[in-house]
Amino acid sequence: MNKSSVASTADEAKSVGSTCRSILISGVGGQGTILASRLIAQAAILAGWNARTAETIGMAQRGGSVLGHVRCFEGWEKAPLSALISPGKADLLIGFEPAETLRALPYLKPQGTVITSTSPIIPAANFFATSAESDGYQPQQVVDWLTNLSGQEPGFRLIRLDGQQICAELESPKVLNTVLLGAAAASGALGLGLKLLEEALRELVSSAYLDVNLRALHRGWEQG
């Protein structure tokens, strides 16, 4: 990348504040949460910031809970002591699945921003439960809880997307991560603009999948 392109992308970055900006990504294995963390970190570096990332993975297989922690800061004197975000400290929560979004909600700071897909991933145990044992996973109920909680003090900003529908329109089930990143950029809560994320995609995503991911990014931007 030449110096002029670095300058133009850096101009897109919004101030991360006096300390750092903390972004938590919540989903399940196989949804692309780790790539989303790396894309945010790369975009932050392109903007001239520093970034630290970490993942906490509930299972080593697809379907387990995954949390991605990204902390962006302007100078090493402002660097957080840990890449892990403490409860109540996340500026932005990006949820790939409604129950995982609700599970991660304690990490959000008061009046933070939540961007979530409303499309569920049904737990395997749900298929084996009888009506006498459990009513099973009710994703709409979870979305309703999130909506109600967002309106209670101190509250938080909630942006909802039908991830499954958007991915179907793009004819790819694997671009939910870039759809949500586009919405996060449009919301202003991410502090990184569209051009920075586009450049990060070009650097980290294979050319075979670049076009659909760029389209997904723009589709999310329209939704945010």
C-alpha positions as CSV (number, residue, x, y, z in Angstrom):
1,M,0.0,0.0,0.0
2,N,1.4,3.4,-0.9
3,K,1.6,6.4,1.4
4,S,-1.4,8.2,-0.2
5,S,-3.7,5.2,0.3
6,V,-2.6,4.9,3.9
7,A,-3.5,8.5,4.5
8,S,-6.9,8.2,2.8
9,T,-7.8,5.1,4.9
10,A,-6.5,6.7,8.1
11,D,-8.8,9.7,7.4
12,E,-11.8,7.2,7.7
13,A,-10.9,6.3,11.3
14,K,-12.8,7.9,14.1
15,S,-11.2,8.7,17.5
16,V,-11.0,5.7,19.8
17,G,-11.1,8.0,22.8
18,S,-8.6,8.6,25.5
19,T,-7.9,4.9,26.3
20,C,-9.0,2.3,23.8
21,R,-12.0,0.9,21.9
22,S,-13.1,-2.6,22.9
23,I,-15.1,-4.8,20.6
24,L,-16.5,-8.2,21.6
25,I,-17.6,-10.7,18.9
26,S,-19.9,-13.5,20.0
27,G,-21.0,-16.5,18.1
28,V,-20.5,-20.3,17.6
29,G,-17.7,-22.2,16.0
30,G,-17.8,-22.2,12.2
31,Q,-19.5,-18.8,11.8
32,G,-16.3,-16.8,11.0
33,T,-16.0,-15.0,14.3
34,I,-12.2,-15.3,14.5
35,L,-11.8,-14.0,11.0
36,A,-14.1,-11.0,11.9
37,S,-11.7,-10.3,14.9
38,R,-8.7,-10.3,12.6
39,L,-10.4,-8.1,10.0
40,I,-11.2,-5.5,12.6
41,A,-7.6,-5.6,14.0
42,Q,-6.1,-5.3,10.5
43,A,-8.4,-2.4,9.6
44,A,-7.3,-0.7,12.8
45,I,-3.7,-1.2,12.0
46,L,-4.3,0.3,8.5
47,A,-5.8,3.3,10.2
48,G,-2.6,3.8,12.2
49,W,-3.9,2.4,15.5
50,N,-2.5,-0.6,17.5
51,A,-4.6,-3.7,18.1
52,R,-4.7,-6.7,20.4
53,T,-6.9,-9.7,19.9
54,A,-7.8,-12.8,21.8
55,E,-10.3,-15.6,21.5
56,T,-12.1,-17.7,24.2
57,I,-13.4,-20.9,22.6
58,G,-16.0,-23.1,24.4
59,M,-15.3,-26.2,22.3
60,A,-12.7,-27.2,19.8
61,Q,-15.5,-28.1,17.4
62,R,-18.0,-26.3,15.3
63,G,-21.0,-25.4,17.3
64,G,-19.2,-24.4,20.5
65,S,-19.4,-20.8,21.9
66,V,-16.7,-18.5,20.7
67,L,-15.8,-15.0,22.0
68,G,-13.5,-12.8,20.0
69,H,-11.9,-9.8,21.9
70,V,-10.5,-6.9,19.9
71,R,-9.0,-3.8,21.6
72,C,-7.9,-0.9,19.4
73,F,-5.8,2.0,20.8
74,E,-3.9,4.9,19.4
75,G,-0.6,4.6,21.3
76,W,1.2,2.0,23.4
77,E,1.1,4.3,26.4
78,K,-2.7,3.8,26.2
79,A,-2.5,0.0,25.7
80,P,-4.8,-2.2,27.8
81,L,-3.0,-4.6,30.1
82,S,-4.9,-7.5,28.6
83,A,-6.4,-8.3,25.2
84,L,-9.4,-9.8,27.0
85,I,-12.3,-7.5,27.7
86,S,-13.7,-7.4,31.2
87,P,-17.4,-7.5,31.9
88,G,-19.0,-4.1,31.5
89,K,-16.2,-2.7,29.3
90,A,-17.1,-3.5,25.7
91,D,-18.0,-0.5,23.6
92,L,-19.5,-2.7,20.9
93,L,-20.9,-6.2,20.9
94,I,-21.3,-8.0,17.5
95,G,-23.5,-11.1,17.9
96,F,-23.6,-13.8,15.2
97,E,-26.5,-15.6,16.9
98,P,-29.2,-14.3,19.3
99,A,-28.6,-16.6,22.2
100,E,-24.8,-16.0,22.0
101,T,-25.5,-12.2,21.9
102,L,-27.6,-12.5,25.1
103,R,-24.9,-14.7,26.7
104,A,-22.3,-12.0,26.0
105,L,-24.4,-9.0,27.1
106,P,-22.8,-8.7,30.5
107,Y,-19.6,-7.6,28.8
108,L,-21.3,-4.5,27.3
109,K,-20.7,-1.1,28.9
110,P,-23.8,1.0,29.8
111,Q,-25.2,2.7,26.7
112,G,-23.0,0.6,24.4
113,T,-24.0,-0.7,21.0
114,V,-25.2,-4.2,20.1
115,I,-25.4,-5.5,16.5
116,T,-26.9,-8.9,16.2
117,S,-28.1,-11.4,13.7
118,T,-31.6,-12.6,14.6
119,S,-31.1,-15.9,12.8
120,P,-30.7,-18.8,15.3
121,I,-28.4,-21.8,15.3
122,I,-30.5,-24.5,17.0
123,P,-28.4,-26.5,19.6
124,A,-28.1,-30.2,18.9
125,A,-29.6,-31.0,22.4
126,N,-32.8,-29.2,21.3
127,F,-33.5,-32.0,18.8
128,F,-33.5,-34.7,21.5
129,A,-35.5,-32.8,24.1
130,T,-39.1,-34.0,24.6
131,S,-41.9,-31.5,25.2
132,A,-42.1,-32.8,28.8
133,E,-38.5,-32.0,29.3
134,S,-38.2,-28.6,27.7
135,D,-39.8,-26.2,25.3
136,G,-36.5,-26.0,23.6
137,Y,-34.7,-23.0,22.2
138,Q,-37.1,-20.2,21.4
139,P,-35.0,-17.7,19.3
140,Q,-37.8,-15.1,18.9
141,Q,-38.1,-15.0,22.7
142,V,-34.4,-14.3,23.0
143,V,-34.7,-11.5,20.4
144,D,-37.6,-10.1,22.4
145,W,-35.5,-10.1,25.6
146,L,-32.7,-8.2,23.9
147,T,-35.2,-5.7,22.6
148,N,-36.7,-5.2,26.0
149,L,-33.3,-5.0,27.8
150,S,-32.2,-2.3,25.3
151,G,-35.0,0.0,26.5
152,Q,-34.2,-0.4,30.2
153,E,-31.9,1.8,32.1
154,P,-29.0,2.3,31.4
155,G,-30.0,0.8,28.1
156,F,-28.0,0.1,24.9
157,R,-28.4,0.7,21.2
158,L,-29.6,-2.4,19.4
159,I,-29.3,-3.0,15.6
160,R,-30.9,-6.3,14.4
161,L,-30.3,-8.0,11.1
162,D,-31.8,-11.1,9.5
163,G,-28.4,-12.7,8.8
164,Q,-29.9,-15.9,7.2
165,Q,-32.0,-13.9,4.8
166,I,-29.1,-11.6,3.8
167,C,-26.8,-14.5,3.3
168,A,-29.4,-16.2,1.1
169,E,-29.7,-13.1,-1.0
170,L,-25.9,-13.1,-1.5
171,E,-26.0,-16.9,-2.2
172,S,-23.4,-17.7,0.4
173,P,-24.0,-18.9,4.0
174,K,-20.4,-18.0,4.9
175,V,-20.4,-14.2,4.7
176,L,-22.4,-13.4,7.9
177,N,-19.2,-12.1,9.5
178,T,-18.6,-9.4,6.8
179,V,-22.3,-8.5,6.7
180,L,-22.2,-7.7,10.5
181,L,-18.9,-5.8,10.1
182,G,-20.5,-3.7,7.4
183,A,-23.4,-2.9,9.8
184,A,-21.0,-2.1,12.6
185,A,-19.0,0.3,10.4
186,A,-22.2,2.0,9.3
187,S,-23.4,2.4,12.9
188,G,-20.3,4.5,13.8
189,A,-19.7,2.3,16.9
190,L,-16.8,0.4,15.3
191,G,-14.9,3.6,14.6
192,L,-13.6,2.2,11.3
193,G,-15.0,3.1,7.8
194,L,-15.9,1.0,4.9
195,K,-12.7,1.6,2.9
196,L,-10.6,0.4,5.8
197,L,-12.6,-2.9,6.0
198,E,-12.4,-3.3,2.3
199,E,-8.6,-3.1,2.4
200,A,-8.5,-5.5,5.3
201,L,-10.6,-8.0,3.3
202,R,-8.2,-7.7,0.3
203,E,-5.3,-8.5,2.6
204,L,-6.8,-11.4,4.6
205,V,-9.3,-13.1,2.3
206,S,-8.5,-15.3,-0.6
207,S,-9.2,-13.9,-4.1
208,A,-11.7,-16.7,-4.7
209,Y,-13.9,-15.3,-2.0
210,L,-13.1,-11.7,-2.1
211,D,-16.0,-10.5,-4.3
212,V,-18.8,-12.0,-2.3
213,N,-17.3,-10.7,0.9
214,L,-17.0,-7.2,-0.5
215,R,-20.7,-7.4,-1.5
216,A,-21.6,-8.7,1.9
217,L,-19.7,-5.8,3.5
218,H,-21.7,-3.3,1.5
219,R,-25.0,-5.1,2.2
220,G,-24.3,-4.9,5.9
221,W,-23.4,-1.2,5.5
222,E,-26.8,-0.6,4.0
223,Q,-28.5,-2.3,6.9
224,G,-26.5,-0.5,9.6
